[in-house]
């Protein structure tokens, strides 16, 4: 998971509640863990640490370019972004 560390401020893994104990032993230190239940509610099981994103501008530029070319939508929330299709 460390190969992505320079490309984002926060990293999260979202899993079903049943996998929480297994995930805690595998998910890298500093990564957050989100759990979802059968009603599709998401809660924080472990908060993610903020990292220094070295390639923030390049990552955002690529996401926007890709999204515009492919008809996706960019969501910007608290300085974070994701591409939705």
C-alpha positions in Angstrom: 0.0 0.0 0.0 3.0 2.3 0.5 3.4 2.8 -3.3 0.4 5.2 -3.2 1.5 7.3 -0.3 2.8 10.2 -2.4 -0.5 10.6 -4.3 -3.0 11.5 -1.6 -3.5 13.1 1.8 -5.6 10.3 3.3 -6.0 6.6 2.5 -9.0 4.5 3.5 -10.1 0.9 3.1 -13.8 0.3 3.2 -14.9 -3.2 4.2 -17.8 -5.2 5.6 -17.9 -5.2 9.4 -17.2 -8.9 9.5 -13.7 -8.3 8.1 -12.6 -5.7 10.6 -10.3 -7.8 12.8 -8.6 -9.3 9.7 -8.1 -5.9 8.1 -6.6 -4.4 11.3 -3.7 -6.8 10.9 -3.1 -6.1 7.2 -3.9 -2.4 6.6 -0.8 -0.2 6.7 -0.2 2.1 9.7 -1.7 5.5 9.0 -4.5 4.1 6.7 -8.0 4.5 7.9 -10.6 1.8 8.0 -14.3 2.4 7.1 -16.9 -0.3 7.7 -20.3 -0.6 6.1 -23.3 -2.5 7.3 -26.1 -4.3 5.5 -28.1 -1.0 5.4 -25.1 0.6 3.5 -24.2 2.9 6.4 -20.5 3.7 6.6 -18.7 4.4 9.9 -15.1 5.0 10.8 -13.4 2.1 12.6 -9.9 3.6 12.4 -9.2 7.2 11.5 -6.6 7.8 8.7 -3.6 10.0 9.4 -3.0 13.0 7.1 0.0 12.5 4.9 2.1 15.0 2.9 0.9 14.5 -0.7 3.9 15.2 -2.8 2.1 14.9 -6.1 -1.2 16.6 -5.2 -1.3 18.9 -8.3 -0.3 16.1 -10.7 -2.8 13.7 -9.3 -5.7 16.2 -9.3 -4.8 17.3 -12.9 -4.8 13.6 -14.1 -8.1 12.9 -12.4 -9.8 15.9 -13.9 -8.3 15.2 -17.4 -9.4 11.6 -17.2 -12.8 12.5 -15.9 -13.5 15.1 -18.6 -12.3 12.8 -21.4 -14.4 9.9 -20.1 -17.5 11.7 -19.1 -17.0 11.2 -15.3 -17.8 13.6 -12.5 -15.2 14.9 -10.0 -16.3 15.3 -6.4 -14.1 17.5 -4.3 -14.7 17.2 -0.6 -12.5 18.7 2.0 -9.5 18.8 -0.3 -10.0 15.1 -1.3 -11.3 13.9 -4.7 -12.5 10.8 -6.4 -13.7 10.1 -9.9 -17.2 8.7 -10.2 -18.6 7.1 -13.4 
